Amino acid sequence: MADEKGKAEDKEVDLELDGAGKKKKMIIIIVAIVVLLGAAGGGYFFFMGGDSASQEQLDSALDSDSADADADSDSGKAQQSAQVGTALYVPMPRPFRFNIPGAARDRFVEIRVQLLVRGGDNEENAKMHVPLIESTLLGIFSQANADDLSTSAGKELLKQQSLAAVQKVMKDVEGDKTIEKVLFTGFVMQ
């Protein structure tokens, strides 16, 4: 009986050592994973973060060297950018839907349009005259031919005609072209 009691105690001690050993192994594995993740994050920051900082330093060094030589051209660029303004897009509220004749049969066309303008004043002018712009664009679109619009060159020609017509109308009304580009954001022909 004493022998059995000694064997039972030995088994409990072995089980306790196995449980403690497993805990230690788990702690070591977790610490190793944390260290590896930290090293990977540090490496990423070092290699990726260092490139942009060194590029910025290089750019600023180049700018300071050529600052005296380009002082006049920089002021000219600043005036140009102030005149040009930021690019803003004015969407037409509804897509243009119309039928156009083709050689074999008539086609149904749907075109979604946005206007590229520069500066807040031009954006407000374009928004104020949306009905006039829509009318002008619909007049140009309805003159198109299905066979021409099936090619990319025909679509590009339609954009140029649209831009010229819209700029002419805006120049008559506002005294300025206002619109820089007519963009087709959707084009479906069936």
N, C-alpha and C positions, 0 to 999 in steps of 0.2 A: 504494500500500500504506500509506503514511504517512497518506494521506487517509482510508483505510478505518479505520485504527487510531484516528485522531482522532474519527471518527464513532462508533465503538464506545465510546470513553471518554465522549463526550457522552451517549450513551444510558444508560450506567451511572450517570452523575451525575444524569440526569433520573430514573432509576428510584430512586436513593437519596433524592432529594428527594421524590418521590412517596410512598415508604414512610415517610419521616420526617414528611411532611405528614399522612399518614393517621393516624399515631400521635398527632400533636399534636391533630388533630381529635377523635380518640377520647378523649383525656385531657380536652379541653375539654368534650365532651359528658358524660362521667362526672362531672366536677366540677360541671357545671350541674345534673345530676340529683340529686347529693348535696345541693347547696345548696337546691334546690327541696323535696326531702324534709325537710330540716332545718327549712326555713321552715314547711312544712305542719305538721310535728309541733309546732313551737313555737307556731304559731297555735292548733292544737287545744288544747294544754295551757293556753295563755293564756285562751282563751275558755271552755273547758269546766271547767278546774280553778279558774278565778277565780270562777265562779258559785257553786259549792258552798262555797267559802271565804267569800265575801261573805254567803251565806245563813246560814252558821253564825255569822258575826259579828253579823248582824242578829238572829238568834234569841237569841244570848247577851245582846245589848244589851237586847232586849225582856224577857228573863227577869230581868235584874238590876234593871230599872226596876220591875217588878211583884213582885219577890221579897218585899218587906216587906208588901205588901197581901195576898199569897196564902200567907203562911207557914202559917197554920192549915189552909187547904184542901190544901196540898201534903202536910202530915203526914197528913191524912185519906186522901189518894190513896195514899200510901205504905202505910198500914195496909191499905187495900182490896186493893192489888195483892199484898201479902204473904198476905192471906187467900185471894185468888183463886188465886194461883199461875200457873204456866205451863201452857199448853194442851198436853196429851199425848193421843195417840191409841192406843187399845188395840184391835188387830184381833181379831176372832173367828177362831179357828184354821181353821174350815171354813165354806164357804158353806152357807146354809140352802136345802135342796132339798125341795120338797113339792108335792103336787097340791091344787088348790082347785077347788070347783065354780063353774061359770058358767051363764048362761042357756041358751046353745046347746050347750056342751060343757065338760068339765073341762079345766083348764089346768095345765101344769107351770110352777112358778115357782122361780127361783134368785135369792137375795138375798145379797149380800156386805155385811157389817156391820162398822163400826168404832165404838168408843165414845169420845166426847170427855170427858176428865176433867181436873181441875185439880190439879196438884201430884203429887209422887212418892208420897205416902201413898195418895191415891185411886187412882193407877195400880196400886200393889201390891194394894190391896183388890180392884180390878176383875179383875186377873190371877188372884188367889187364888180368886175366885168365878166363873170363866168357865163351868164346867158349869151352875151355877145360872142364870146370865144366859142361856146358850144355851137351856136348858129353858124359861125364861120367854118368851123371844122366839119360840121355836117354837110355844108355846101361843097366843100372840097372832097369829102369822102364819097358823096353820092355821084361825083363825076368819074370815079374810078371804074376800072374794068376788071372783072374777075380773073381774066387771063393774066393781066399785069400783076395783080396782087398775089398770084400763086408763086411768084418768084421773089427772092430777097431784094433784088434790084428794084422791083416794082414797089415793094413796101418802103424801101429807102427813099424812092422818088416821092411817094405819097407823104412821108414825113417832111421832106424838104418843102413840098408844095404847101403843106399845112403850116409849117413854121413861117414861110414867107407871107402867107395870107393873114395869119394871126398877128405877126409883127406889123404888117401894114395897117390893120384895123386898130391895133393898140397905139400906133404912132398917130393915126388920125384922131383918136379919142383923147389920149393922154399926152401926146407930144413926145413919147419915148417908146422904144420897142418893147420894153418890159420883159418879154419872154425870150429866154436864151435858147431853149430847145423844146421840142414836142417829143415826148417819149411814149411809145406804145408799150404799156405794161401787160397787155393781154390782147391777143389777136386770134380770132376763131373764124374760119370760113368753111361753110358747109354747102 
